[in-house]
């Protein structure tokens, strides 16, 4: 996920993918290593921010909306 964000060369996708990896890392650490204080807030904040930034990165592709409207 993170590698794909960097390959896109889109700053929003890069930051979003880093936050997504951070969210999964906090979740994994909390489940398998030791408990992290306020992990539920950290996990959900980083996860939803990552999702928003990845979705926001699609706005920068002008051809993305062209196919959904039926134009070629």
PQR file of N, CA, C, O and H, with PARSE charges and radii, in Angstrom:
ATOM      1  N   UNK A   1       0.825  -1.189   0.000 -0.4000 1.5000
ATOM      2  CA  UNK A   1       0.000   0.000   0.000 -0.0000 2.0000
ATOM      3  C   UNK A   1       0.869   1.252   0.000  0.5500 1.7000
ATOM      4  O   UNK A   1       0.645   2.174  -0.784 -0.5500 1.4000
ATOM      5  N   UNK A   2       1.844   1.275   0.871 -0.4000 1.5000
ATOM      6  CA  UNK A   2       2.694   2.452   0.972 -0.0000 2.0000
ATOM      7  C   UNK A   2       3.524   2.630  -0.294  0.5500 1.7000
ATOM      8  O   UNK A   2       3.706   3.752  -0.766 -0.5500 1.4000
ATOM      9  H   UNK A   2       2.026   0.526   1.507  0.4000 1.0000
ATOM     10  N   UNK A   3       4.025   1.534  -0.839 -0.4000 1.5000
ATOM     11  CA  UNK A   3       4.830   1.601  -2.053 -0.0000 2.0000
ATOM     12  C   UNK A   3       4.005   2.152  -3.218  0.5500 1.7000
ATOM     13  O   UNK A   3       4.510   2.952  -4.006 -0.5500 1.4000
ATOM     14  H   UNK A   3       3.877   0.622  -0.455  0.4000 1.0000
ATOM     15  N   UNK A   4       2.775   1.746  -3.332 -0.4000 1.5000
ATOM     16  CA  UNK A   4       1.895   2.234  -4.394 -0.0000 2.0000
ATOM     17  C   UNK A   4       1.652   3.729  -4.242  0.5500 1.7000
ATOM     18  O   UNK A   4       1.594   4.452  -5.237 -0.5500 1.4000
ATOM     19  H   UNK A   4       2.364   1.096  -2.692  0.4000 1.0000
ATOM     20  N   UNK A   5       1.512   4.192  -3.019 -0.4000 1.5000
ATOM     21  CA  UNK A   5       1.351   5.626  -2.783 -0.0000 2.0000
ATOM     22  C   UNK A   5       2.547   6.413  -3.273  0.5500 1.7000
ATOM     23  O   UNK A   5       2.390   7.464  -3.895 -0.5500 1.4000
ATOM     24  H   UNK A   5       1.559   3.605  -2.211  0.4000 1.0000
ATOM     25  N   UNK A   6       3.748   5.913  -2.999 -0.4000 1.5000
ATOM     26  CA  UNK A   6       4.948   6.597  -3.466 -0.0000 2.0000
ATOM     27  C   UNK A   6       5.078   6.548  -4.989  0.5500 1.7000
ATOM     28  O   UNK A   6       5.530   7.510  -5.610 -0.5500 1.4000
ATOM     29  H   UNK A   6       3.876   5.060  -2.494  0.4000 1.0000
ATOM     30  N   UNK A   7       4.686   5.441  -5.577 -0.4000 1.5000
ATOM     31  CA  UNK A   7       4.773   5.325  -7.034 -0.0000 2.0000
ATOM     32  C   UNK A   7       3.799   6.256  -7.749  0.5500 1.7000
ATOM     33  O   UNK A   7       4.030   6.640  -8.895 -0.5500 1.4000
ATOM     34  H   UNK A   7       4.319   4.659  -5.072  0.4000 1.0000
ATOM     35  N   UNK A   8       2.715   6.618  -7.075 -0.4000 1.5000
ATOM     36  CA  UNK A   8       1.735   7.517  -7.697 -0.0000 2.0000
ATOM     37  C   UNK A   8       2.252   8.941  -7.807  0.5500 1.7000
ATOM     38  O   UNK A   8       1.737   9.719  -8.610 -0.5500 1.4000
ATOM     39  H   UNK A   8       2.527   6.306  -6.144  0.4000 1.0000
ATOM     40  N   UNK A   9       3.260   9.301  -7.019 -0.4000 1.5000
ATOM     41  CA  UNK A   9       3.838  10.642  -6.981 -0.0000 2.0000
ATOM     42  C   UNK A   9       2.790  11.700  -6.645  0.5500 1.7000
ATOM     43  O   UNK A   9       2.920  12.860  -7.035 -0.5500 1.4000
ATOM     44  H   UNK A   9       3.679   8.669  -6.367  0.4000 1.0000
ATOM     45  N   UNK A  10       1.764  11.293  -5.927 -0.4000 1.5000
ATOM     46  CA  UNK A  10       0.703  12.187  -5.489 -0.0000 2.0000
ATOM     47  C   UNK A  10       0.878  12.384  -3.987  0.5500 1.7000
ATOM     48  O   UNK A  10       0.847  11.414  -3.230 -0.5500 1.4000
ATOM     49  H   UNK A  10       1.659  10.350  -5.610  0.4000 1.0000
ATOM     50  N   UNK A  11       1.061  13.627  -3.548 -0.4000 1.5000
ATOM     51  CA  UNK A  11       1.361  13.894  -2.145 -0.0000 2.0000
ATOM     52  C   UNK A  11       0.261  13.399  -1.220  0.5500 1.7000
ATOM     53  O   UNK A  11       0.548  12.900  -0.131 -0.5500 1.4000
ATOM     54  H   UNK A  11       1.086  14.415  -4.163  0.4000 1.0000
ATOM     55  N   UNK A  12      -1.009  13.531  -1.643 -0.4000 1.5000
ATOM     56  CA  UNK A  12      -2.121  13.079  -0.796 -0.0000 2.0000
ATOM     57  C   UNK A  12      -2.138  11.559  -0.682  0.5500 1.7000
ATOM     58  O   UNK A  12      -2.415  11.020   0.389 -0.5500 1.4000
ATOM     59  H   UNK A  12      -1.242  13.936  -2.527  0.4000 1.0000
ATOM     60  N   UNK A  13      -1.848  10.877  -1.764 -0.4000 1.5000
ATOM     61  CA  UNK A  13      -1.793   9.407  -1.732 -0.0000 2.0000
ATOM     62  C   UNK A  13      -0.607   8.928  -0.902  0.5500 1.7000
ATOM     63  O   UNK A  13      -0.714   7.921  -0.202 -0.5500 1.4000
ATOM     64  H   UNK A  13      -1.623  11.316  -2.634  0.4000 1.0000
ATOM     65  N   UNK A  14       0.501   9.621  -0.969 -0.4000 1.5000
ATOM     66  CA  UNK A  14       1.683   9.250  -0.190 -0.0000 2.0000
ATOM     67  C   UNK A  14       1.405   9.386   1.309  0.5500 1.7000
ATOM     68  O   UNK A  14       1.657   8.460   2.079 -0.5500 1.4000
ATOM     69  H   UNK A  14       0.587  10.439  -1.538  0.4000 1.0000
ATOM     70  N   UNK A  15       0.885  10.541   1.715 -0.4000 1.5000
ATOM     71  CA  UNK A  15       0.591  10.757   3.132 -0.0000 2.0000
ATOM     72  C   UNK A  15      -0.489   9.789   3.607  0.5500 1.7000
ATOM     73  O   UNK A  15      -0.395   9.242   4.706 -0.5500 1.4000
ATOM     74  H   UNK A  15       0.680  11.293   1.089  0.4000 1.0000
ATOM     75  N   UNK A  16      -1.514   9.577   2.781 -0.4000 1.5000
ATOM     76  CA  UNK A  16      -2.578   8.646   3.138 -0.0000 2.0000
ATOM     77  C   UNK A  16      -2.072   7.228   3.306  0.5500 1.7000
ATOM     78  O   UNK A  16      -2.484   6.526   4.229 -0.5500 1.4000
ATOM     79  H   UNK A  16      -1.591  10.021   1.889  0.4000 1.0000
ATOM     80  N   UNK A  17      -1.187   6.802   2.426 -0.4000 1.5000
ATOM     81  CA  UNK A  17      -0.673   5.428   2.531 -0.0000 2.0000
ATOM     82  C   UNK A  17       0.234   5.266   3.747  0.5500 1.7000
ATOM     83  O   UNK A  17       0.237   4.209   4.378 -0.5500 1.4000
ATOM     84  H   UNK A  17      -0.852   7.372   1.676  0.4000 1.0000
ATOM     85  N   UNK A  18       1.001   6.301   4.080 -0.4000 1.5000
ATOM     86  CA  UNK A  18       1.833   6.242   5.290 -0.0000 2.0000
ATOM     87  C   UNK A  18       0.948   6.148   6.535  0.5500 1.7000
ATOM     88  O   UNK A  18       1.230   5.367   7.444 -0.5500 1.4000
ATOM     89  H   UNK A  18       0.998   7.159   3.567  0.4000 1.0000
ATOM     90  N   UNK A  19      -0.115   6.941   6.571 -0.4000 1.5000
ATOM     91  CA  UNK A  19      -1.034   6.895   7.710 -0.0000 2.0000
ATOM     92  C   UNK A  19      -1.745   5.539   7.797  0.5500 1.7000
ATOM     93  O   UNK A  19      -2.007   5.044   8.893 -0.5500 1.4000
ATOM     94  H   UNK A  19      -0.345   7.575   5.832  0.4000 1.0000
ATOM     95  N   UNK A  20      -2.055   4.943   6.648 -0.4000 1.5000
ATOM     96  CA  UNK A  20      -2.690   3.625   6.629 -0.0000 2.0000
ATOM     97  C   UNK A  20      -1.758   2.572   7.226  0.5500 1.7000
ATOM     98  O   UNK A  20      -2.194   1.726   8.007 -0.5500 1.4000
ATOM     99  H   UNK A  20      -1.842   5.346   5.757  0.4000 1.0000
ATOM    100  N   UNK A  21      -0.483   2.621   6.862 -0.4000 1.5000
ATOM    101  CA  UNK A  21       0.496   1.687   7.415 -0.0000 2.0000
ATOM    102  C   UNK A  21       0.678   1.941   8.913  0.5500 1.7000
ATOM    103  O   UNK A  21       0.813   1.000   9.696 -0.5500 1.4000
ATOM    104  H   UNK A  21      -0.128   3.308   6.227  0.4000 1.0000
ATOM    105  N   UNK A  22       0.681   3.208   9.304 -0.4000 1.5000
ATOM    106  CA  UNK A  22       0.799   3.547  10.716 -0.0000 2.0000
ATOM    107  C   UNK A  22      -0.395   3.004  11.508  0.5500 1.7000
ATOM    108  O   UNK A  22      -0.226   2.466  12.602 -0.5500 1.4000
ATOM    109  H   UNK A  22       0.571   3.972   8.669  0.4000 1.0000
ATOM    110  N   UNK A  23      -1.579   3.146  10.961 -0.4000 1.5000
ATOM    111  CA  UNK A  23      -2.780   2.634  11.609 -0.0000 2.0000
ATOM    112  C   UNK A  23      -2.699   1.118  11.801  0.5500 1.7000
ATOM    113  O   UNK A  23      -2.994   0.611  12.883 -0.5500 1.4000
ATOM    114  H   UNK A  23      -1.716   3.583  10.072  0.4000 1.0000
ATOM    115  N   UNK A  24      -2.301   0.404  10.762 -0.4000 1.5000
ATOM    116  CA  UNK A  24      -2.175  -1.052  10.864 -0.0000 2.0000
ATOM    117  C   UNK A  24      -1.059  -1.461  11.814  0.5500 1.7000
ATOM    118  O   UNK A  24      -1.162  -2.482  12.494 -0.5500 1.4000
ATOM    119  H   UNK A  24      -2.061   0.816   9.883  0.4000 1.0000
ATOM    120  N   UNK A  25       0.000  -0.671  11.863 -0.4000 1.5000
ATOM    121  CA  UNK A  25       1.107  -0.971  12.775 -0.0000 2.0000
ATOM    122  C   UNK A  25       0.685  -0.808  14.229  0.5500 1.7000
ATOM    123  O   UNK A  25       1.024  -1.635  15.076 -0.5500 1.4000
ATOM    124  H   UNK A  25       0.084   0.158  11.310  0.4000 1.0000
ATOM    125  N   UNK A  26      -0.056   0.261  14.519 -0.4000 1.5000
ATOM    126  CA  UNK A  26      -0.556   0.466  15.877 -0.0000 2.0000
ATOM    127  C   UNK A  26      -1.493  -0.672  16.264  0.5500 1.7000
ATOM    128  O   UNK A  26      -1.428  -1.197  17.375 -0.5500 1.4000
ATOM    129  H   UNK A  26      -0.332   0.933  13.832  0.4000 1.0000
ATOM    130  N   UNK A  27      -2.363  -1.044  15.330 -0.4000 1.5000
ATOM    131  CA  UNK A  27      -3.301  -2.141  15.588 -0.0000 2.0000
ATOM    132  C   UNK A  27      -2.556  -3.444  15.878  0.5500 1.7000
ATOM    133  O   UNK A  27      -2.885  -4.143  16.836 -0.5500 1.4000
ATOM    134  H   UNK A  27      -2.416  -0.617  14.427  0.4000 1.0000
ATOM    135  N   UNK A  28      -1.582  -3.768  15.079 -0.4000 1.5000
ATOM    136  CA  UNK A  28      -0.812  -5.005  15.262 -0.0000 2.0000
ATOM    137  C   UNK A  28      -0.019  -4.991  16.565  0.5500 1.7000
ATOM    138  O   UNK A  28      -0.002  -5.978  17.300 -0.5500 1.4000
ATOM    139  H   UNK A  28      -1.315  -3.200  14.300  0.4000 1.0000
ATOM    140  N   UNK A  29       0.630  -3.878  16.844 -0.4000 1.5000
ATOM    141  CA  UNK A  29       1.411  -3.768  18.074 -0.0000 2.0000
ATOM    142  C   UNK A  29       0.497  -3.935  19.290  0.5500 1.7000
ATOM    143  O   UNK A  29       0.839  -4.622  20.252 -0.5500 1.4000
ATOM    144  H   UNK A  29       0.616  -3.076  16.247  0.4000 1.0000
ATOM    145  N   UNK A  30      -0.665  -3.298  19.224 -0.4000 1.5000
ATOM    146  CA  UNK A  30      -1.617  -3.352  20.329 -0.0000 2.0000
ATOM    147  C   UNK A  30      -2.150  -4.768  20.541  0.5500 1.7000
ATOM    148  O   UNK A  30      -2.398  -5.166  21.679 -0.5500 1.4000
ATOM    149  H   UNK A  30      -0.943  -2.740  18.442  0.4000 1.0000
ATOM    150  N   UNK A  31      -2.330  -5.528  19.469 -0.4000 1.5000
ATOM    151  CA  UNK A  31      -2.865  -6.888  19.586 -0.0000 2.0000
ATOM    152  C   UNK A  31      -1.817  -7.932  19.976  0.5500 1.7000
ATOM    153  O   UNK A  31      -2.106  -8.841  20.754 -0.5500 1.4000
ATOM    154  H   UNK A  31      -2.129  -5.204  18.545  0.4000 1.0000
ATOM    155  N   UNK A  32      -0.605  -7.803  19.437 -0.4000 1.5000
ATOM    156  CA  UNK A  32       0.360  -8.883  19.563 -0.0000 2.0000
ATOM    157  C   UNK A  32       1.557  -8.598  20.468  0.5500 1.7000
ATOM    158  O   UNK A  32       2.221  -9.540  20.902 -0.5500 1.4000
ATOM    159  H   UNK A  32      -0.371  -7.065  18.805  0.4000 1.0000
ATOM    160  N   UNK A  33       1.853  -7.340  20.764 -0.4000 1.5000
ATOM    161  CA  UNK A  33       3.051  -7.039  21.552 -0.0000 2.0000
ATOM    162  C   UNK A  33       2.667  -6.542  22.941  0.5500 1.7000
ATOM    163  O   UNK A  33       2.834  -7.259  23.928 -0.5500 1.4000
ATOM    164  H   UNK A  33       1.314  -6.576  20.411  0.4000 1.0000
ATOM    165  N   UNK A  34       2.164  -5.339  23.017 -0.4000 1.5000
ATOM    166  CA  UNK A  34       1.726  -4.783  24.297 -0.0000 2.0000
ATOM    167  C   UNK A  34       0.654  -3.729  24.054  0.5500 1.7000
ATOM    168  O   UNK A  34       0.523  -3.187  22.956 -0.5500 1.4000
ATOM    169  H   UNK A  34       2.029  -4.757  22.215  0.4000 1.0000
ATOM    170  N   UNK A  35      -0.091  -3.459  25.087 -0.4000 1.5000
ATOM    171  CA  UNK A  35      -1.193  -2.514  24.951 -0.0000 2.0000
ATOM    172  C   UNK A  35      -0.667  -1.080  24.850  0.5500 1.7000
ATOM    173  O   UNK A  35       0.245  -0.681  25.573 -0.5500 1.4000
ATOM    174  H   UNK A  35       0.016  -3.899  25.979  0.4000 1.0000
ATOM    175  N   UNK A  36      -1.258  -0.332  23.949 -0.4000 1.5000
ATOM    176  CA  UNK A  36      -0.906   1.076  23.744 -0.0000 2.0000
ATOM    177  C   UNK A  36      -2.037   1.922  24.323  0.5500 1.7000
ATOM    178  O   UNK A  36      -3.205   1.705  24.001 -0.5500 1.4000
ATOM    179  H   UNK A  36      -1.999  -0.657  23.361  0.4000 1.0000
ATOM    180  N   UNK A  37      -1.690   2.891  25.181 -0.4000 1.5000
ATOM    181  CA  UNK A  37      -2.753   3.748  25.723 -0.0000 2.0000
ATOM    182  C   UNK A  37      -3.442   4.545  24.607  0.5500 1.7000
ATOM    183  O   UNK A  37      -2.789   5.060  23.701 -0.5500 1.4000
ATOM    184  H   UNK A  37      -0.742   3.068  25.443  0.4000 1.0000
ATOM    185  N   UNK A  38      -4.744   4.631  24.692 -0.4000 1.5000
ATOM    186  CA  UNK A  38      -5.573   5.352  23.722 -0.0000 2.0000
ATOM    187  C   UNK A  38      -5.422   4.797  22.301  0.5500 1.7000
ATOM    188  O   UNK A  38      -5.535   5.537  21.324 -0.5500 1.4000
ATOM    189  H   UNK A  38      -5.275   4.212  25.428  0.4000 1.0000
ATOM    190  N   UNK A  39      -5.170   3.512  22.198 -0.4000 1.5000
ATOM    191  CA  UNK A  39      -4.948   2.915  20.880 -0.0000 2.0000
ATOM    192  C   UNK A  39      -6.189   3.004  19.996  0.5500 1.7000
ATOM    193  O   UNK A  39      -6.073   3.172  18.782 -0.5500 1.4000
ATOM    194  H   UNK A  39      -5.078   2.910  22.992  0.4000 1.0000
ATOM    195  N   UNK A  40      -7.373   2.893  20.593 -0.4000 1.5000
ATOM    196  CA  UNK A  40      -8.583   2.957  19.779 -0.0000 2.0000
ATOM    197  C   UNK A  40      -8.719   4.309  19.086  0.5500 1.7000
ATOM    198  O   UNK A  40      -9.122   4.371  17.924 -0.5500 1.4000
ATOM    199  H   UNK A  40      -7.468   2.756  21.579  0.4000 1.0000
ATOM    200  N   UNK A  41      -8.391   5.381  19.780 -0.4000 1.5000
ATOM    201  CA  UNK A  41      -8.452   6.724  19.176 -0.0000 2.0000
ATOM    202  C   UNK A  41      -7.365   6.876  18.118  0.5500 1.7000
ATOM    203  O   UNK A  41      -7.619   7.404  17.036 -0.5500 1.4000
ATOM    204  H   UNK A  41      -8.064   5.331  20.724  0.4000 1.0000
ATOM    205  N   UNK A  42      -6.156   6.415  18.430 -0.4000 1.5000
ATOM    206  CA  UNK A  42      -5.049   6.521  17.466 -0.0000 2.0000
ATOM    207  C   UNK A  42      -5.332   5.728  16.192  0.5500 1.7000
ATOM    208  O   UNK A  42      -5.105   6.216  15.084 -0.5500 1.4000
ATOM    209  H   UNK A  42      -5.949   5.987  19.309  0.4000 1.0000
ATOM    210  N   UNK A  43      -5.823   4.520  16.357 -0.4000 1.5000
ATOM    211  CA  UNK A  43      -6.085   3.658  15.198 -0.0000 2.0000
ATOM    212  C   UNK A  43      -7.150   4.273  14.295  0.5500 1.7000
ATOM    213  O   UNK A  43      -6.956   4.392  13.085 -0.5500 1.4000
ATOM    214  H   UNK A  43      -6.007   4.124  17.257  0.4000 1.0000
ATOM    215  N   UNK A  44      -8.265   4.660  14.887 -0.4000 1.5000
ATOM    216  CA  UNK A  44      -9.369   5.175  14.070 -0.0000 2.0000
ATOM    217  C   UNK A  44      -9.052   6.535  13.463  0.5500 1.7000
ATOM    218  O   UNK A  44      -9.466   6.816  12.338 -0.5500 1.4000
ATOM    219  H   UNK A  44      -8.422   4.564  15.870  0.4000 1.0000
ATOM    220  N   UNK A  45      -8.328   7.378  14.182 -0.4000 1.5000
ATOM    221  CA  UNK A  45      -7.960   8.689  13.635 -0.0000 2.0000
ATOM    222  C   UNK A  45      -7.031   8.544  12.438  0.5500 1.7000
ATOM    223  O   UNK A  45      -7.242   9.175  11.402 -0.5500 1.4000
ATOM    224  H   UNK A  45      -7.992   7.150  15.096  0.4000 1.0000
ATOM    225  N   UNK A  46      -6.009   7.716  12.581 -0.4000 1.5000
ATOM    226  CA  UNK A  46      -5.089   7.536  11.459 -0.0000 2.0000
ATOM    227  C   UNK A  46      -5.763   6.811  10.294  0.5500 1.7000
ATOM    228  O   UNK A  46      -5.493   7.113   9.132 -0.5500 1.4000
ATOM    229  H   UNK A  46      -5.838   7.203  13.422  0.4000 1.0000
ATOM    230  N   UNK A  47      -6.639   5.857  10.606 -0.4000 1.5000
ATOM    231  CA  UNK A  47      -7.312   5.103   9.550 -0.0000 2.0000
ATOM    232  C   UNK A  47      -8.238   5.996   8.722  0.5500 1.7000
ATOM    233  O   UNK A  47      -8.158   5.999   7.494 -0.5500 1.4000
ATOM    234  H   UNK A  47      -6.859   5.612  11.550  0.4000 1.0000
ATOM    235  N   UNK A  48      -9.109   6.746   9.381 -0.4000 1.5000
ATOM    236  CA  UNK A  48     -10.061   7.586   8.646 -0.0000 2.0000
ATOM    237  C   UNK A  48      -9.369   8.752   7.944  0.5500 1.7000
ATOM    238  O   UNK A  48      -9.798   9.164   6.866 -0.5500 1.4000
ATOM    239  H   UNK A  48      -9.174   6.744  10.379  0.4000 1.0000
ATOM    240  N   UNK A  49      -8.315   9.283   8.534 -0.4000 1.5000
ATOM    241  CA  UNK A  49      -7.553  10.333   7.851 -0.0000 2.0000
ATOM    242  C   UNK A  49      -6.885   9.761   6.601  0.5500 1.7000
ATOM    243  O   UNK A  49      -6.864  10.409   5.554 -0.5500 1.4000
ATOM    244  H   UNK A  49      -7.966   8.949   9.409  0.4000 1.0000
ATOM    245  N   UNK A  50      -6.345   8.559   6.710 -0.4000 1.5000
ATOM    246  CA  UNK A  50      -5.721   7.903   5.555 -0.0000 2.0000
ATOM    247  C   UNK A  50      -6.739   7.668   4.449  0.5500 1.7000
ATOM    248  O   UNK A  50      -6.457   7.940   3.282 -0.5500 1.4000
ATOM    249  H   UNK A  50      -6.362   8.033   7.560  0.4000 1.0000
ATOM    250  N   UNK A  51      -7.909   7.170   4.798 -0.4000 1.5000
ATOM    251  CA  UNK A  51      -8.945   6.924   3.797 -0.0000 2.0000
ATOM    252  C   UNK A  51      -9.364   8.217   3.108  0.5500 1.7000
ATOM    253  O   UNK A  51      -9.549   8.246   1.891 -0.5500 1.4000
ATOM    254  H   UNK A  51      -8.138   6.949   5.746  0.4000 1.0000
ATOM    255  N   UNK A  52      -9.512   9.278   3.882 -0.4000 1.5000
ATOM    256  CA  UNK A  52      -9.893  10.567   3.303 -0.0000 2.0000
ATOM    257  C   UNK A  52      -8.831  11.067   2.340  0.5500 1.7000
ATOM    258  O   UNK A  52      -9.157  11.519   1.243 -0.5500 1.4000
ATOM    259  H   UNK A  52      -9.362   9.255   4.870  0.4000 1.0000
ATOM    260  N   UNK A  53      -7.563  10.994   2.734 -0.4000 1.5000
ATOM    261  CA  UNK A  53      -6.490  11.503   1.878 -0.0000 2.0000
ATOM    262  C   UNK A  53      -6.333  10.673   0.605  0.5500 1.7000
ATOM    263  O   UNK A  53      -6.067  11.223  -0.464 -0.5500 1.4000
ATOM    264  H   UNK A  53      -7.298  10.627   3.625  0.4000 1.0000
ATOM    265  N   UNK A  54      -6.496   9.367   0.712 -0.4000 1.5000
ATOM    266  CA  UNK A  54      -6.408   8.525  -0.482 -0.0000 2.0000
ATOM    267  C   UNK A  54      -7.562   8.839  -1.433  0.5500 1.7000
ATOM    268  O   UNK A  54      -7.365   8.929  -2.645 -0.5500 1.4000
ATOM    269  H   UNK A  54      -6.712   8.920   1.581  0.4000 1.0000
ATOM    270  N   UNK A  55      -8.754   9.004  -0.886 -0.4000 1.5000
ATOM    271  CA  UNK A  55      -9.895   9.368  -1.730 -0.0000 2.0000
ATOM    272  C   UNK A  55      -9.713  10.765  -2.315  0.5500 1.7000
ATOM    273  O   UNK A  55     -10.072  11.009  -3.467 -0.5500 1.4000
ATOM    274  H   UNK A  55      -8.914   8.930   0.099  0.4000 1.0000
ATOM    275  N   UNK A  56      -9.161  11.674  -1.531 -0.4000 1.5000
ATOM    276  CA  UNK A  56      -8.926  13.042  -2.005 -0.0000 2.0000
ATOM    277  C   UNK A  56      -7.896  13.064  -3.137  0.5500 1.7000
ATOM    278  O   UNK A  56      -7.962  13.921  -4.018 -0.5500 1.4000
ATOM    279  H   UNK A  56      -8.870  11.476  -0.595  0.4000 1.0000
ATOM    280  N   UNK A  57      -6.963  12.140  -3.116 -0.4000 1.5000
ATOM    281  CA  UNK A  57      -5.929  12.105  -4.153 -0.0000 2.0000
ATOM    282  C   UNK A  57      -6.513  11.813  -5.528  0.5500 1.7000
ATOM    283  O   UNK A  57      -5.898  12.158  -6.537 -0.5500 1.4000
ATOM    284  H   UNK A  57      -6.910  11.444  -2.400  0.4000 1.0000
ATOM    285  N   UNK A  58      -7.682  11.188  -5.596 -0.4000 1.5000
ATOM    286  CA  UNK A  58      -8.315  10.897  -6.886 -0.0000 2.0000
ATOM    287  C   UNK A  58      -8.818  12.146  -7.584  0.5500 1.7000
ATOM    288  O   UNK A  58      -9.011  12.130  -8.800 -0.5500 1.4000
ATOM    289  H   UNK A  58      -8.182  10.907  -4.777  0.4000 1.0000
ATOM    290  N   UNK A  59      -9.033  13.218  -6.855 -0.4000 1.5000
ATOM    291  CA  UNK A  59      -9.514  14.461  -7.457 -0.0000 2.0000
ATOM    292  C   UNK A  59      -8.488  15.069  -8.403  0.5500 1.7000
ATOM    293  O   UNK A  59      -8.847  15.879  -9.257 -0.5500 1.4000
ATOM    294  H   UNK A  59      -8.876  13.230  -5.867  0.4000 1.0000
ATOM    295  N   UNK A  60      -7.229  14.698  -8.267 -0.4000 1.5000
ATOM    296  CA  UNK A  60      -6.175  15.287  -9.078 -0.0000 2.0000
ATOM    297  C   UNK A  60      -6.003  14.608 -10.430  0.5500 1.7000
ATOM    298  O   UNK A  60      -5.175  15.031 -11.236 -0.5500 1.4000
ATOM    299  H   UNK A  60      -6.937  14.040  -7.573  0.4000 1.0000
ATOM    300  N   UNK A  61      -6.780  13.556 -10.683 -0.4000 1.5000
ATOM    301  CA  UNK A  61      -6.727  12.874 -11.961 -0.0000 2.0000
ATOM    302  C   UNK A  61      -7.865  13.383 -12.831  0.5500 1.7000
ATOM    303  O   UNK A  61      -9.013  12.995 -12.613 -0.5500 1.4000
ATOM    304  H   UNK A  61      -7.452  13.212 -10.028  0.4000 1.0000
ATOM    305  N   UNK A  62      -7.584  14.245 -13.816 -0.4000 1.5000
ATOM    306  CA  UNK A  62      -8.676  14.816 -14.622 -0.0000 2.0000
ATOM    307  C   UNK A  62      -9.407  13.784 -15.465  0.5500 1.7000
ATOM    308  O   UNK A  62     -10.586  13.970 -15.769 -0.5500 1.4000
ATOM    309  H   UNK A  62      -6.652  14.561 -13.993  0.4000 1.0000
ATOM    310  N   UNK A  63      -8.748  12.710 -15.847 -0.4000 1.5000
ATOM    311  CA  UNK A  63      -9.408  11.712 -16.690 -0.0000 2.0000
ATOM    312  C   UNK A  63     -10.267  10.747 -15.873  0.5500 1.7000
ATOM    313  O   UNK A  63     -11.001   9.946 -16.451 -0.5500 1.4000
ATOM    314  H   UNK A  63      -7.790  12.559 -15.601  0.4000 1.0000
ATOM    315  N   UNK A  64     -10.192  10.806 -14.555 -0.4000 1.5000
ATOM    316  CA  UNK A  64     -10.923   9.870 -13.721 -0.0000 2.0000
ATOM    317  C   UNK A  64     -12.429  10.056 -13.879  0.5500 1.7000
ATOM    318  O   UNK A  64     -13.155   9.068 -13.989 -0.5500 1.4000
ATOM    319  H   UNK A  64      -9.595  11.457 -14.086  0.4000 1.0000
ATOM    320  N   UNK A  65     -12.916  11.289 -13.892 -0.4000 1.5000
ATOM    321  CA  UNK A  65     -14.343  11.552 -14.016 -0.0000 2.0000
ATOM    322  C   UNK A  65     -14.856  11.418 -15.433  0.5500 1.7000
ATOM    323  O   UNK A  65     -16.061  11.272 -15.640 -0.5500 1.4000
ATOM    324  H   UNK A  65     -12.326  12.092 -13.802  0.4000 1.0000
ATOM    325  N   UNK A  66     -13.977  11.464 -16.402 -0.4000 1.5000
ATOM    326  CA  UNK A  66     -14.384  11.397 -17.805 -0.0000 2.0000
ATOM    327  C   UNK A  66     -15.035  10.057 -18.139  0.5500 1.7000
ATOM    328  O   UNK A  66     -15.986  10.021 -18.919 -0.5500 1.4000
ATOM    329  H   UNK A  66     -12.998  11.583 -16.233  0.4000 1.0000
ATOM    330  N   UNK A  67     -14.549   8.964 -17.572 -0.4000 1.5000
ATOM    331  CA  UNK A  67     -15.074   7.641 -17.902 -0.0000 2.0000
ATOM    332  C   UNK A  67     -16.411   7.380 -17.212  0.5500 1.7000
ATOM    333  O   UNK A  67     -17.230   6.613 -17.717 -0.5500 1.4000
ATOM    334  H   UNK A  67     -13.776   8.993 -16.939  0.4000 1.0000
ATOM    335  N   UNK A  68     -16.630   8.004 -16.080 -0.4000 1.5000
ATOM    336  CA  UNK A  68     -17.882   7.760 -15.365 -0.0000 2.0000
ATOM    337  C   UNK A  68     -19.055   8.491 -16.017  0.5500 1.7000
ATOM    338  O   UNK A  68     -20.210   8.123 -15.800 -0.5500 1.4000
ATOM    339  H   UNK A  68     -15.964   8.627 -15.669  0.4000 1.0000
ATOM    340  N   UNK A  69     -18.769   9.520 -16.811 -0.4000 1.5000
ATOM    341  CA  UNK A  69     -19.861  10.277 -17.447 -0.0000 2.0000
ATOM    342  C   UNK A  69     -20.229   9.708 -18.813  0.5500 1.7000
ATOM    343  O   UNK A  69     -21.182  10.184 -19.430 -0.5500 1.4000
ATOM    344  H   UNK A  69     -17.831   9.818 -16.988  0.4000 1.0000
ATOM    345  N   UNK A  70     -19.513   8.713 -19.299 -0.4000 1.5000
ATOM    346  CA  UNK A  70     -19.811   8.110 -20.581 -0.0000 2.0000
ATOM    347  C   UNK A  70     -19.063   8.720 -21.739  0.5500 1.7000
ATOM    348  O   UNK A  70     -19.189   8.243 -22.867 -0.5500 1.4000
ATOM    349  H   UNK A  70     -18.739   8.326 -18.798  0.4000 1.0000
ATOM    350  N   UNK A  71     -18.272   9.779 -21.494 -0.4000 1.5000
ATOM    351  CA  UNK A  71     -17.466  10.387 -22.554 -0.0000 2.0000
ATOM    352  C   UNK A  71     -16.233   9.558 -22.820  0.5500 1.7000
ATOM    353  O   UNK A  71     -15.801   8.780 -21.969 -0.5500 1.4000
ATOM    354  H   UNK A  71     -18.169  10.166 -20.578  0.4000 1.0000
ATOM    355  N   UNK A  72     -15.664   9.722 -24.005 -0.4000 1.5000
ATOM    356  CA  UNK A  72     -14.418   9.021 -24.344 -0.0000 2.0000
ATOM    357  C   UNK A  72     -13.368   9.998 -24.757  0.5500 1.7000
ATOM    358  O   UNK A  72     -12.249   9.601 -25.081 -0.5500 1.4000
ATOM    359  H   UNK A  72     -16.015  10.354 -24.697  0.4000 1.0000
TER
END
